[in-house]
Amino acid sequence: MTIPFLEVDTLTMRFGGLTAVDALSFRVEHGEIHGLIGPNGAGKTTTFNMISGFYTPTEGSIRLRGEEISGLKMFEVARRGVVRTFQHSTLFAELTVLENALVGTHMPFRPNIFAAIVGWDTEDRRGAHARAMESLDFFGIAHLAGERAGDLSHGHQRALGMAVAMAAHPDVILLDEPFTGMNPEETNRMMELMRRLRESGVTILLVEHDMHAVMGLCDTITVMNFGRLLTEGTAQEVRHHPDVIAAYLGGTRHVA
């Protein structure tokens, strides 16, 4: 029996008397782009918070390559290769684009204060700089390395957020609404970057409201409603599923 790359097993999250996620199960295969969608309040972001270590599940299990990661702290989950971006850009606005990307390298190149004092970390610094520039170049913003992050356009800020995540050398990236606020041109550019990211060997799990992007990108789509699994399948299967159409009050294209 093949061990799933990332597996969510009967995951439940309760806040007092409210059950935000209710016995949710799904699998993400290595090297795929997997969408997690559902109407507002379906429990998608709460699920992301549990997978990334921000929340500890009330019940259930999260496994990466068969290893239990539920209940670990966020930095411990990140060290195992699961890195998350957020719905709103979490950049250091006053730092340069390169300096933001360097923050993402703290996992593969962990800083050591003593080594820095005695000058033994020169090779690590070079490696971190090379990795940061590689990530910026991948997302087409290396030419902006010296710019202040807060001065970037919205699309470039979203690309920088992904570059920071990629600099951590992840196996899995959790993307929380990466297309929010983008115009059609920016959306198409980001879709192409995600395909390239997948081709580089990174597995992507994304929550997104833009159905054009979801249907055009995802190999598998998991649909949630009221904290539970509604259905799962390919874009074609999900698009025409009667329960999905009902959940979206007619399948409105831009709501997830």
C-alpha positions as CSV (number, residue, x, y, z in Angstrom):
1,M,0.0,0.0,0.0
2,T,1.4,3.4,-1.0
3,I,1.8,5.9,1.8
4,P,0.1,9.3,0.8
5,F,2.4,12.3,0.6
6,L,0.2,14.5,2.7
7,E,-2.8,13.0,4.4
8,V,-5.6,14.7,6.5
9,D,-7.5,12.0,8.4
10,T,-10.8,12.7,10.2
11,L,-9.6,16.1,11.2
12,T,-11.8,18.0,13.6
13,M,-11.5,21.5,15.1
14,R,-13.9,22.8,17.7
15,F,-14.0,26.3,19.2
16,G,-16.2,26.0,22.3
17,G,-19.5,24.8,21.0
18,L,-18.7,25.5,17.4
19,T,-17.3,22.8,15.2
20,A,-15.4,24.6,12.4
21,V,-14.0,21.4,10.8
22,D,-15.8,18.1,11.2
23,A,-14.1,14.8,10.5
24,L,-12.5,16.0,7.3
25,S,-10.3,13.6,5.3
26,F,-8.4,14.0,2.1
27,R,-5.0,13.2,0.5
28,V,-2.6,15.3,-1.5
29,E,-0.3,13.4,-3.8
30,H,3.3,14.3,-4.4
31,G,3.8,16.8,-7.2
32,E,0.2,17.8,-7.7
33,I,-1.7,21.1,-7.4
34,H,-4.5,20.4,-5.1
35,G,-7.4,22.8,-4.5
36,L,-9.4,23.2,-1.3
37,I,-12.5,25.2,-2.0
38,G,-16.0,25.8,-0.5
39,P,-18.4,28.6,0.4
40,N,-17.3,31.3,2.9
41,G,-17.2,29.8,6.4
42,A,-16.7,26.3,5.1
43,G,-13.6,25.8,7.2
44,K,-10.9,26.0,4.6
45,T,-8.6,28.5,6.4
46,T,-9.1,26.6,9.7
47,T,-7.9,23.5,7.9
48,F,-4.8,25.3,6.7
49,N,-4.2,26.6,10.2
50,M,-4.2,23.0,11.5
51,I,-1.9,21.6,8.7
52,S,0.6,24.4,9.2
53,G,0.7,24.1,12.9
54,F,-1.0,27.3,13.8
55,Y,-3.9,25.3,15.4
56,T,-3.7,22.0,17.2
57,P,-6.6,19.8,16.0
58,T,-9.2,18.8,18.5
59,E,-9.3,15.4,16.9
60,G,-7.8,13.6,13.9
61,S,-4.4,13.3,12.3
62,I,-2.2,15.0,9.7
63,R,0.6,13.0,8.2
64,L,3.5,13.9,5.9
65,R,5.1,10.9,4.2
66,G,3.4,8.8,6.9
67,E,4.9,10.9,9.8
68,E,2.5,12.5,12.2
69,I,2.8,16.3,12.1
70,S,-0.5,17.4,13.8
71,G,0.1,19.2,17.1
72,L,3.6,20.3,16.1
73,K,4.5,24.0,16.3
74,M,4.6,26.0,13.1
75,F,8.4,26.1,12.9
76,E,8.6,22.3,13.4
77,V,6.1,21.8,10.6
78,A,8.1,24.1,8.4
79,R,11.3,22.3,9.2
80,R,9.7,19.1,7.9
81,G,9.0,20.8,4.6
82,V,5.5,22.4,4.9
83,V,5.6,26.1,4.4
84,R,2.6,28.4,4.3
85,T,1.7,31.8,2.8
86,F,-1.2,33.9,4.1
87,Q,-4.3,35.5,2.5
88,H,-2.8,39.0,3.1
89,S,0.9,39.6,2.3
90,T,3.0,39.2,5.4
91,L,6.1,41.1,4.1
92,F,8.5,43.4,5.9
93,A,7.5,46.5,4.1
94,E,10.6,48.6,5.1
95,L,13.0,45.9,4.1
96,T,14.2,45.3,0.5
97,V,12.9,42.6,-1.7
98,L,16.2,40.7,-1.3
99,E,16.1,41.1,2.5
100,N,12.6,39.7,2.6
101,A,13.7,36.7,0.5
102,L,16.7,36.1,2.9
103,V,14.2,35.8,5.8
104,G,12.9,32.7,4.0
105,T,16.3,31.0,4.0
106,H,16.4,30.7,7.8
107,M,15.3,27.1,7.5
108,P,17.9,25.7,5.1
109,F,20.6,28.1,6.4
110,R,19.9,28.4,10.2
111,P,21.8,31.4,11.6
112,N,24.4,30.8,14.4
113,I,25.3,33.8,16.5
114,F,28.7,32.4,17.6
115,A,29.6,31.5,14.0
116,A,28.7,35.0,12.9
117,I,30.8,36.6,15.6
118,V,33.9,34.7,14.7
119,G,33.3,34.8,11.0
120,W,32.7,31.1,10.4
121,D,29.3,31.6,8.6
122,T,30.6,33.2,5.4
123,E,29.8,30.1,3.3
124,D,26.3,30.0,4.8
125,R,25.7,33.6,4.0
126,R,26.7,33.1,0.4
127,G,24.5,30.1,0.2
128,A,21.5,32.0,1.7
129,H,22.1,34.9,-0.7
130,A,22.3,32.6,-3.7
131,R,19.1,30.8,-2.6
132,A,17.2,34.1,-2.1
133,M,18.2,35.4,-5.5
134,E,17.3,32.0,-7.1
135,S,13.8,32.3,-5.6
136,L,13.4,35.9,-6.8
137,D,14.6,35.0,-10.2
138,F,12.1,32.1,-10.4
139,F,9.2,34.5,-9.8
140,G,10.6,37.1,-12.2
141,I,11.4,39.8,-9.6
142,A,15.2,39.5,-9.2
143,H,15.5,42.9,-10.9
144,L,13.6,44.4,-8.0
145,A,16.0,42.9,-5.4
146,G,17.0,46.4,-4.1
147,E,13.5,47.9,-4.1
148,R,11.6,48.4,-0.8
149,A,9.0,45.7,-0.5
150,G,6.3,48.2,0.6
151,D,6.7,50.0,-2.8
152,L,5.9,47.0,-4.9
153,S,2.7,46.5,-6.9
154,H,0.1,44.1,-5.5
155,G,1.1,41.4,-8.0
156,H,4.8,41.8,-7.2
157,Q,4.1,41.6,-3.5
158,R,2.2,38.4,-4.0
159,A,5.0,37.0,-6.0
160,L,7.5,38.1,-3.3
161,G,5.5,36.3,-0.7
162,M,5.7,33.1,-2.7
163,A,9.5,33.7,-3.3
164,V,10.0,34.0,0.5
165,A,8.2,30.6,0.9
166,M,10.2,29.0,-1.9
167,A,13.5,30.2,-0.4
168,A,12.8,27.9,2.6
169,H,13.2,25.0,0.2
170,P,9.7,23.5,0.9
171,D,8.3,20.1,-0.2
172,V,4.8,21.5,0.2
173,I,3.5,25.1,-0.1
174,L,0.1,26.0,1.4
175,L,-1.2,29.0,-0.5
176,D,-4.0,30.9,1.1
177,E,-5.9,32.8,-1.6
178,P,-2.8,33.7,-3.8
179,F,-4.9,35.4,-6.5
180,T,-6.8,37.8,-4.2
181,G,-6.9,41.4,-5.7
182,M,-5.1,40.4,-9.0
183,N,-6.2,41.6,-12.4
184,P,-6.6,39.0,-15.2
185,E,-3.0,39.6,-16.5
186,E,-1.5,39.1,-13.0
187,T,-3.7,36.0,-12.4
188,N,-2.5,34.4,-15.6
189,R,1.1,35.2,-14.8
190,M,0.7,33.7,-11.3
191,M,-1.0,30.6,-12.7
192,E,2.0,30.0,-15.0
193,L,4.4,30.5,-12.0
194,M,2.5,27.8,-10.0
195,R,2.8,25.4,-12.9
196,R,6.5,26.0,-13.0
197,L,6.7,25.6,-9.2
198,R,5.0,22.2,-9.5
199,E,7.3,21.2,-12.3
200,S,10.3,22.0,-10.0
201,G,9.0,19.3,-7.6
202,V,7.0,21.3,-5.1
203,T,3.6,20.1,-4.1
204,I,0.9,22.8,-3.8
205,L,-2.2,22.9,-1.7
206,L,-4.2,26.1,-2.2
207,V,-7.3,27.7,-0.9
208,E,-8.8,30.1,-3.5
209,H,-11.9,32.0,-4.4
210,D,-11.1,32.6,-8.1
211,M,-12.8,29.6,-9.8
212,H,-11.1,30.4,-13.2
213,A,-7.7,29.9,-11.5
214,V,-8.8,26.8,-9.5
215,M,-10.4,25.0,-12.5
216,G,-7.5,25.9,-14.7
217,L,-4.7,24.8,-12.3
218,C,-5.8,22.0,-10.0
219,D,-5.2,18.3,-10.6
220,T,-7.6,17.5,-7.7
221,I,-10.2,19.6,-6.0
222,T,-11.5,18.9,-2.5
223,V,-14.8,20.8,-1.7
224,M,-15.8,21.6,1.8
225,N,-19.2,22.8,3.2
226,F,-20.0,23.5,6.8
227,G,-16.7,22.1,7.9
228,R,-17.2,18.7,6.2
229,L,-16.1,17.1,3.0
230,L,-18.7,17.7,0.3
231,T,-17.0,16.0,-2.7
232,E,-13.7,15.5,-4.4
233,G,-12.5,15.0,-7.9
234,T,-11.1,16.6,-11.0
235,A,-12.2,20.1,-12.1
236,Q,-14.6,18.6,-14.6
237,E,-16.1,16.3,-12.0
238,V,-16.4,19.0,-9.4
239,R,-17.8,21.7,-11.8
240,H,-20.8,19.6,-12.6
241,H,-21.5,18.0,-9.2
242,P,-25.1,18.8,-8.1
243,D,-24.1,19.2,-4.5
244,V,-21.4,21.7,-5.4
245,I,-23.8,23.6,-7.6
246,A,-26.3,23.7,-4.7
247,A,-23.7,24.8,-2.2
248,Y,-22.7,27.7,-4.4
249,L,-26.3,28.7,-5.1
250,G,-25.9,28.1,-8.8
251,G,-22.2,27.7,-9.0
252,T,-21.2,31.4,-9.1
253,R,-17.8,31.5,-10.7
254,H,-16.0,33.8,-8.3
255,V,-17.1,32.4,-5.0
256,A,-15.3,29.6,-3.1
